[in-house]
């Protein structure tokens, strides 16, 4: 049986609606900006009766682990905001007798918890993962290491008899066309040009205007608008349904997407240049870490850094050709990626995957608490690293 904890609410303490919380989280980290392979947004939702009860307790965590599961259940959590998505691979068995993130997610669903993950959408967001890490390190970002490529669009130009323009325009707008600007702040955008269309229908046609078997001249309007690729099928279906012609004439023109800010990673200048070893120590101190990894000569002078929380991989090397930097501050790098970075005459500081992402958890918790003061928001107690540092023993003998 799912949990149902009665709470004596006053009107001022009434819990928040789950849909309102999800909408707010998406304003902080728009899901459209997430990597295509990622699993973001509302991953698990409670039954309708529990959803109507609302959300009074939120727990913010980096990963769904057994300790986080235990804490969430003990606190009576309604919503787990989990940075890394616990439901990532396809679920083959609905079993909660294992300790994997997906099995733990199934168990929390049994207890009536909702789960939301922002992951890579939060990484690129203004004020998100990389900005939070930069602030924790005392740095002020000045741009993105790799601006995002904007969403793909096509230009639709359709030729419509003057009397039917508004009907066709309304149909394609309702299906998703005509939205421009960041976050689609402008809608029903179009350009219209009057002209004359011609056609000659054979004996099998049934023209809506004029007669078959002769050349017809029709006063038409060229209606132009933009269509996101994701909406193209729906828009074309709506167009053909609303257009009076048997065979509407239209053009679809591919549009180049310009890079958008913010994007992946951040660039920042140090207040004054410093040696790599000194910068590494400063980063460790700012995050309260016992040690960090340093890749490159200890005395290399660093003036500009790239900040990329989590796992960087090798793509920052290519990005450095367009946006030069001296050192990469990241969570982790594989052995061969470190070698490739050195070969490119770059340096790096690795903070640990979890520690590099932890600062944004506090930002998320604070923003949620500010927006929904009647909801109790907590940070998970369990640590963000699945390992511990162990000092080696001195070698005995020669």
C-alpha positions as CSV (number, residue, x, y, z in Angstrom):
1,X,0.0,0.0,0.0
2,X,1.3,3.5,-0.9
3,X,1.9,5.8,2.0
4,X,-0.7,8.4,3.0
5,X,0.4,10.7,5.8
6,X,-2.4,12.9,7.1
7,X,-1.3,16.5,7.7
8,X,-3.4,19.3,9.3
9,X,-2.9,22.1,6.7
10,X,-3.9,25.7,7.2
11,X,-4.7,27.6,4.0
12,X,-1.3,29.3,4.1
13,X,0.5,25.9,4.5
14,X,-1.4,24.1,1.7
15,X,1.0,21.9,-0.3
16,X,2.1,22.9,-3.8
17,X,0.7,21.1,-6.8
18,X,3.1,18.7,-8.5
19,X,2.5,20.3,-11.9
20,X,3.4,23.8,-10.6
21,X,6.7,22.5,-9.1
22,X,7.6,20.8,-12.4
23,X,6.7,23.9,-14.4
24,X,9.0,26.0,-12.1
25,X,11.8,23.5,-12.4
26,X,11.6,23.7,-16.2
27,X,11.9,27.5,-16.0
28,X,15.2,27.0,-14.1
29,X,16.4,24.3,-16.6
30,X,14.4,24.2,-19.9
31,X,14.1,20.5,-20.8
32,X,14.5,21.3,-24.5
33,X,18.2,22.2,-23.8
34,X,19.0,18.7,-22.4
35,X,21.2,16.4,-24.4
36,X,19.2,14.2,-26.8
37,X,20.3,11.0,-25.0
38,X,19.3,12.2,-21.6
39,X,16.2,11.3,-19.5
40,X,15.1,14.5,-17.9
41,X,11.9,15.9,-16.4
42,X,9.2,14.1,-14.4
43,X,10.4,10.5,-14.4
44,X,7.9,9.1,-11.9
45,X,4.5,10.4,-10.7
46,X,2.3,9.2,-7.9
47,X,-1.3,7.9,-8.3
48,X,-3.9,10.6,-8.9
49,X,-5.3,10.6,-5.4
50,X,-1.8,11.3,-4.0
51,X,-1.1,13.9,-6.6
52,X,-4.2,15.7,-5.6
53,X,-2.9,15.8,-2.0
54,X,0.0,18.0,-3.2
55,X,3.7,18.2,-2.4
56,X,4.7,19.2,1.1
57,X,8.1,17.6,1.4
58,X,10.9,17.8,-1.2
59,X,14.3,16.1,-1.0
60,X,17.1,17.3,-3.3
61,X,19.8,14.7,-4.1
62,X,22.6,14.0,-6.5
63,X,21.9,10.3,-7.0
64,X,19.3,7.8,-5.9
65,X,21.2,5.5,-3.6
66,X,20.0,3.2,-0.7
67,X,20.7,5.9,1.9
68,X,18.8,8.5,-0.1
69,X,15.9,6.1,-0.5
70,X,15.9,5.5,3.3
71,X,16.0,9.2,4.0
72,X,13.2,10.0,1.5
73,X,10.9,7.4,3.0
74,X,11.7,8.4,6.6
75,X,11.0,12.1,6.0
76,X,7.7,11.4,4.2
77,X,9.1,13.0,1.0
78,X,6.6,13.7,-1.8
79,X,9.0,14.7,-4.5
80,X,12.6,13.7,-5.0
81,X,14.5,16.1,-7.2
82,X,17.4,13.9,-8.3
83,X,20.1,15.5,-10.4
84,X,21.2,12.3,-12.1
85,X,18.2,10.4,-13.6
86,X,17.7,7.1,-11.8
87,X,15.6,5.8,-14.7
88,X,17.9,5.9,-17.6
89,X,18.0,2.5,-19.3
90,X,14.8,0.7,-20.3
91,X,13.2,-1.1,-17.3
92,X,12.9,-4.8,-17.9
93,X,11.6,-5.9,-14.5
94,X,9.5,-4.0,-12.0
95,X,11.3,-5.3,-8.9
96,X,12.4,-3.4,-5.9
97,X,14.6,-6.1,-4.3
98,X,17.8,-4.7,-5.8
99,X,20.0,-1.6,-5.0
100,X,20.3,-0.2,-8.5
101,X,18.9,3.3,-9.1
102,X,16.1,2.0,-11.3
103,X,15.0,-0.6,-8.7
104,X,15.1,2.1,-6.0
105,X,13.0,4.3,-8.2
106,X,10.4,1.5,-8.5
107,X,10.4,1.2,-4.7
108,X,9.9,4.9,-4.2
109,X,7.0,4.9,-6.7
110,X,5.5,2.1,-4.5
111,X,5.7,4.6,-1.6
112,X,4.0,7.3,-3.7
113,X,7.0,9.5,-4.4
114,X,7.4,11.6,-7.6
115,X,10.9,11.8,-9.1
116,X,12.2,14.7,-11.2
117,X,15.6,15.0,-12.8
118,X,17.0,18.1,-14.5
119,X,20.5,16.7,-15.3
120,X,22.0,18.1,-18.6
121,X,19.2,20.7,-18.9
122,X,20.5,22.2,-15.7
123,X,24.1,22.0,-16.9
124,X,23.6,24.5,-19.7
125,X,21.0,26.7,-17.9
126,X,21.9,30.2,-16.7
127,X,22.6,29.9,-13.0
128,X,22.8,26.1,-13.4
129,X,25.4,23.5,-12.6
130,X,28.5,25.2,-14.1
131,X,27.6,28.6,-12.9
132,X,27.0,27.3,-9.4
133,X,30.5,25.6,-9.5
134,X,32.1,28.8,-10.8
135,X,30.6,30.9,-7.9
136,X,31.7,28.3,-5.4
137,X,35.3,28.6,-6.7
138,X,35.0,32.4,-6.6
139,X,35.0,32.9,-10.4
140,X,32.8,34.9,-12.6
141,X,31.8,33.2,-15.9
142,X,32.1,35.3,-19.1
143,X,30.6,33.0,-21.7
144,X,30.1,29.4,-22.7
145,X,32.8,27.0,-23.9
146,X,30.4,25.4,-26.4
147,X,27.3,27.4,-27.3
148,X,24.2,25.3,-28.0
149,X,22.9,24.9,-31.5
150,X,19.4,26.3,-31.6
151,X,16.4,24.0,-32.3
152,X,16.0,23.1,-35.9
153,X,13.3,24.9,-37.9
154,X,12.0,25.1,-41.4
155,X,10.4,28.0,-43.2
156,X,6.9,27.1,-44.5
157,X,5.5,29.1,-47.4
158,X,2.0,28.2,-48.4
159,X,-0.2,29.8,-51.1
160,X,-3.8,30.3,-49.9
161,X,-6.9,32.0,-51.5
162,X,-7.4,35.3,-49.8
163,X,-10.7,34.3,-48.2
164,X,-9.2,31.3,-46.4
165,X,-5.9,32.8,-45.1
166,X,-7.0,33.2,-41.5
167,X,-8.4,29.7,-41.3
168,X,-5.2,28.2,-42.6
169,X,-3.0,30.5,-40.5
170,X,-5.0,29.6,-37.3
171,X,-4.7,25.9,-38.0
172,X,-0.9,25.9,-38.5
173,X,-0.4,28.2,-35.5
174,X,-2.4,26.0,-33.2
175,X,-0.3,23.0,-34.4
176,X,3.0,24.8,-33.3
177,X,4.0,27.0,-36.2
178,X,4.8,30.7,-35.9
179,X,6.7,30.8,-32.7
180,X,9.9,32.8,-32.5
181,X,12.3,34.2,-29.9
182,X,13.8,32.6,-26.9
183,X,11.2,30.4,-25.1
184,X,8.8,31.2,-27.9
185,X,7.8,34.5,-26.4
186,X,6.3,35.7,-29.7
187,X,3.5,33.6,-31.3
188,X,1.4,33.6,-34.5
189,X,4.3,35.2,-36.4
190,X,3.9,35.3,-40.2
191,X,4.6,37.3,-43.3
192,X,1.9,37.7,-46.0
193,X,2.3,38.7,-49.6
194,X,-0.6,39.1,-52.1
195,X,-0.2,37.7,-55.6
196,X,-1.8,35.7,-58.3
197,X,-1.8,31.9,-58.5
198,X,-2.5,29.9,-61.6
199,X,-3.5,26.2,-62.1
200,X,-4.9,24.0,-64.8
201,X,-6.8,21.0,-63.5
202,X,-7.3,17.9,-65.6
203,X,-10.6,16.0,-65.9
204,X,-10.1,14.0,-62.7
205,X,-9.8,17.1,-60.5
206,X,-12.3,18.9,-58.3
207,X,-10.9,22.4,-57.8
208,X,-12.3,24.4,-54.9
209,X,-12.0,27.6,-57.0
210,X,-12.8,27.9,-60.7
211,X,-13.3,25.0,-63.1
212,X,-11.3,22.0,-64.2
213,X,-10.1,21.8,-67.8
214,X,-9.1,25.4,-68.1
215,X,-6.4,27.8,-66.9
216,X,-7.5,29.6,-63.8
217,X,-6.1,32.8,-62.2
218,X,-6.7,33.1,-58.4
219,X,-6.0,36.0,-56.0
220,X,-3.8,34.3,-53.4
221,X,-1.7,35.2,-50.4
222,X,1.8,33.7,-49.8
223,X,1.7,32.9,-46.1
224,X,5.2,32.4,-44.6
225,X,5.9,31.2,-41.1
226,X,8.5,29.1,-39.2
227,X,8.0,25.6,-38.0
228,X,10.0,23.6,-35.4
229,X,11.1,20.3,-36.8
230,X,9.4,18.6,-33.9
231,X,6.0,20.1,-34.9
232,X,6.4,19.7,-38.7
233,X,4.2,16.6,-39.1
234,X,1.4,18.1,-37.0
235,X,1.6,21.4,-38.8
236,X,1.4,19.8,-42.3
237,X,-1.6,17.7,-41.2
238,X,-3.4,20.8,-39.9
239,X,-2.5,22.7,-43.1
240,X,-3.9,20.1,-45.5
241,X,-7.1,19.8,-43.4
242,X,-7.7,23.5,-43.3
243,X,-6.7,24.4,-46.9
244,X,-9.5,24.5,-49.4
245,X,-7.4,23.1,-52.3
246,X,-7.2,19.4,-53.2
247,X,-3.5,19.9,-53.6
248,X,-2.1,22.8,-51.6
249,X,1.0,24.4,-53.0
250,X,3.7,25.0,-50.4
251,X,7.5,25.2,-49.9
252,X,9.5,23.9,-47.0
253,X,12.9,25.6,-46.7
254,X,15.7,24.4,-44.4
255,X,16.9,27.0,-41.9
256,X,20.3,27.3,-40.3
257,X,20.3,27.3,-36.5
258,X,22.5,29.8,-34.9
259,X,24.4,29.1,-31.7
260,X,22.6,30.1,-28.6
261,X,23.8,31.2,-25.1
262,X,24.1,29.8,-22.6
263,X,25.7,26.5,-23.7
264,X,27.9,23.8,-22.4
265,X,30.6,24.7,-20.0
266,X,31.7,28.2,-18.9
267,X,34.8,30.4,-19.5
268,X,36.2,32.6,-16.8
269,X,39.2,34.8,-16.3
270,X,41.1,34.6,-13.0
271,X,41.3,37.9,-11.0
272,X,45.0,37.5,-11.6
273,X,47.1,34.8,-13.2
274,X,48.4,32.1,-10.8
275,X,50.3,28.8,-11.1
276,X,48.3,25.6,-11.7
277,X,49.3,24.0,-8.4
278,X,48.1,27.1,-6.5
279,X,44.8,27.1,-8.4
280,X,44.3,23.4,-7.6
281,X,44.8,24.1,-3.9
282,X,42.4,27.0,-4.1
283,X,39.7,24.8,-5.7
284,X,40.2,22.0,-3.1
285,X,39.8,24.5,-0.3
286,X,36.7,26.2,-1.9
287,X,34.9,22.8,-2.0
288,X,36.3,21.4,1.2
289,X,38.1,18.5,-0.6
290,X,41.0,16.6,0.9
291,X,42.7,16.5,-2.5
292,X,42.1,17.0,-6.2
293,X,43.8,15.7,-9.4
294,X,46.1,18.0,-11.3
295,X,47.1,17.4,-15.0
296,X,50.0,19.4,-16.3
297,X,53.1,21.3,-15.0
298,X,52.6,22.6,-11.5
299,X,54.1,26.0,-12.3
300,X,52.2,26.6,-15.5
301,X,50.7,30.1,-15.4
302,X,46.9,30.1,-15.6
303,X,44.9,33.1,-16.7
304,X,41.7,31.7,-18.2
305,X,39.8,28.6,-17.2
306,X,37.0,26.5,-18.7
307,X,34.6,25.1,-16.1
308,X,32.7,21.9,-16.9
309,X,31.2,20.0,-14.0
310,X,30.8,16.2,-14.1
311,X,32.7,14.3,-16.7
312,X,34.4,16.4,-19.4
313,X,35.6,13.8,-22.0
314,X,37.7,15.0,-24.8
315,X,35.6,17.6,-26.6
316,X,37.0,20.6,-24.7
317,X,40.2,20.1,-26.6
318,X,38.4,21.0,-29.9
319,X,36.5,23.7,-28.2
320,X,39.8,25.3,-27.0
321,X,40.7,26.1,-30.6
322,X,37.6,28.4,-30.8
323,X,37.6,29.6,-27.2
324,X,41.1,29.4,-25.8
325,X,41.7,28.6,-22.2
326,X,44.7,27.6,-20.1
327,X,43.2,25.1,-17.7
328,X,40.1,22.9,-17.6
329,X,38.3,22.6,-14.2
330,X,36.1,19.6,-14.3
331,X,34.8,16.7,-12.2
332,X,36.7,13.8,-13.8
333,X,38.7,12.7,-16.9
334,X,39.7,9.3,-18.2
335,X,43.3,8.4,-18.3
336,X,43.6,8.7,-22.1
337,X,41.7,12.0,-22.1
338,X,44.3,13.4,-19.7
339,X,47.0,12.3,-22.1
340,X,45.2,14.0,-25.0
341,X,44.8,17.1,-23.0
342,X,48.5,17.2,-22.2
343,X,49.3,16.6,-25.9
344,X,47.2,19.7,-26.7
345,X,49.3,21.7,-24.2
346,X,46.4,22.2,-21.9
347,X,46.1,21.6,-18.2
348,X,43.3,20.4,-16.0
349,X,42.1,20.1,-12.4
350,X,39.7,17.2,-11.5
351,X,37.6,17.8,-8.5
352,X,35.7,14.6,-8.5
353,X,32.4,14.0,-10.4
354,X,30.0,14.4,-7.5
355,X,31.8,17.3,-5.7
356,X,31.9,19.3,-9.0
357,X,28.1,19.0,-9.2
358,X,27.2,19.4,-5.6
359,X,27.1,23.2,-5.5
360,X,24.0,23.3,-7.8
361,X,22.0,21.2,-5.3
362,X,22.1,24.0,-2.8
363,X,21.0,26.4,-5.5
364,X,18.1,24.1,-6.5
365,X,17.0,23.7,-2.8
366,X,17.1,27.5,-2.2
367,X,15.2,28.4,-5.4
368,X,12.5,25.9,-4.6
369,X,12.2,27.1,-1.0
370,X,11.9,30.7,-2.1
371,X,9.3,30.0,-4.7
372,X,7.2,27.6,-2.6
373,X,7.5,28.8,1.1
374,X,4.9,26.4,2.3
375,X,6.9,23.4,1.1
376,X,9.7,22.0,3.2
377,X,12.8,21.5,1.1
378,X,15.8,19.5,2.3
379,X,19.2,18.6,0.9
380,X,20.0,14.9,1.2
381,X,22.4,14.0,4.0
382,X,24.3,11.2,2.3
383,X,27.5,12.2,0.6
384,X,27.8,12.7,-3.2
385,X,30.8,10.4,-3.7
386,X,30.6,6.6,-3.6
387,X,34.2,6.3,-2.4
388,X,36.4,7.4,0.4
389,X,40.0,8.5,0.5
390,X,42.4,6.0,2.1
391,X,46.0,6.9,2.9
392,X,48.6,4.3,1.9
393,X,51.1,2.8,4.3
394,X,54.8,3.4,4.0
395,X,56.8,0.7,2.2
396,X,59.0,-1.4,4.3
397,X,62.5,-2.4,3.2
398,X,64.5,-1.4,0.2
